[in-house]
Amino acid sequence: MNFQNKVALVTGGSNGIGRATALGFASHGAKVVIVDRDTAGGEATAGVIRQRGGDALFVQADVTDAQSVQAYVRKTVEAYGRIDCFHNNAGIEGKIAQTADYEEAMFDAVMAVNVRGVFLGLKYVIGQMLAQKSGGAIVNTASTAGLMGSPGMPAYVASKHAVLGLTKTASGEVARQGIRVNAVCPGPIETRMIQDLQKQLNPENPDKVAANYRASIPLGRYGTADEVANTVLFLCSDIAGNITGAHFVVDGGRTSTPGAVTSMNR
Ligand SMILES: NC(=O)c1ccc[n+]([C@@H]2O[C@H](COP(=O)([O-])OP(=O)(O)OC[C@H]3O[C@@H](n4cnc5c(N)ncnc54)[C@H](O)[C@@H]3O)[C@@H](O)[C@H]2O)c1
């Protein structure tokens, strides 16, 4: 994979999976723009890239706000002239509650970041890529929650199903202009988000939740942010040139063989 002379934009790049992707793009030669609402984390990620001899810029933005999204696109183009790769990744998990108890404001908050934020990113980055007339590659972060239900997470599950719908639709719209649009579907990944979910599910004993999760994963462990980032880099690279409208699952086998591990161990 070679991203020399390419410009990569990563939302949610201050932490977790987005941070790993930003560092990965930079290590393969890209100039990187990190977008996030977390300024400290974003500046830290950009600082690491610069320390390693790379080129990076942090842009503070709320992905739910159209003006912020237009501004991060504009600032990227002002700094580096173009956008070649886009990891449309910022997301939140929301609260755990069953559908009958789920607070409407929380539903709206999750949909705002995970669906509206992804939609706005697609809208304005695709607009820029079309104007450049030289193609591009986009990866949206969905989740295995975009492929199956998950009791207690109605908003998150609905939002991630929507991300796959946006991915498929946009991919067909811009394929002839050389813009590829794919999605990545991580399972449980070792970041702040999974730790928050564990605490919500069992505040007294989050490690028990982690043990149960791990027991449901054929590979027997959480994935790492780097493992998701590697998939995003692959999908953004020229070696994935014939792949568009697809989703790649990075979940240690959890969705492909539900129950397999427990039945094997019986
Ligand atoms: N960790 C997992 O187990 C897992 C599994 C499947 C999918 N995902 C998805 O991966 C993506 C990244 O999550 P993560 O695990 O790295 O979590 P994370 O919380 O470490 O990172 C998410 C980042 O998004 C940023 N963000 C949130 N709302 C924002 C907003 N309105 N505007 C700008 N930035 C905002 C946060 O500040 C944070 O830096 C999310 O879309 C998440 O749904 C994570």
The ligand as a Gaussian input file, in Angstrom:
#p B3LYP/6-31G(d) Opt

LIG

0 1
 N      -15.033000      -0.157000      19.381000
 C      -15.894000      -1.020000      18.894000
 O      -16.083000      -2.103000      19.452000
 C      -16.637000      -0.696000      17.619000
 C      -17.333000      -1.731000      16.984000
 C      -18.038000      -1.470000      15.811000
 C      -18.030000      -0.195000      15.285000
 N      -17.366000       0.813000      15.909000
 C      -17.419000       2.136000      15.305000
 O      -16.114000       2.625000      15.083000
 C      -16.139000       4.044000      15.055000
 C      -15.037000       4.569000      15.953000
 O      -15.313000       4.171000      17.288000
 P      -14.161000       3.847000      18.360000
 O      -14.377000       2.483000      18.842000
 O      -12.842000       4.226000      17.810000
 O      -14.634000       4.810000      19.552000
 P      -13.994000       6.132000      20.179000
 O      -15.003000       6.660000      21.093000
 O      -12.637000       5.796000      20.672000
 O      -13.802000       7.120000      18.932000
 C      -14.887000       7.830000      18.372000
 C      -14.395000       9.215000      18.015000
 O      -15.465000       9.933000      17.374000
 C      -15.476000      11.249000      17.900000
 N      -16.815000      11.847000      17.781000
 C      -17.960000      11.409000      18.356000
 N      -18.962000      12.220000      18.056000
 C      -18.456000      13.211000      17.256000
 C      -19.011000      14.355000      16.640000
 N      -20.313000      14.683000      16.773000
 N      -18.198000      15.143000      15.883000
 C      -16.881000      14.845000      15.762000
 N      -16.309000      13.775000      16.334000
 C      -17.085000      12.968000      17.080000
 C      -15.050000      11.093000      19.353000
 O      -14.594000      12.298000      19.913000
 C      -13.970000      10.030000      19.242000
 O      -12.699000      10.597000      19.024000
 C      -17.553000       4.452000      15.484000
 O      -18.317000       4.780000      14.328000
 C      -18.086000       3.198000      16.139000
 O      -19.491000       3.129000      16.095000
 C      -16.652000       0.581000      17.071000

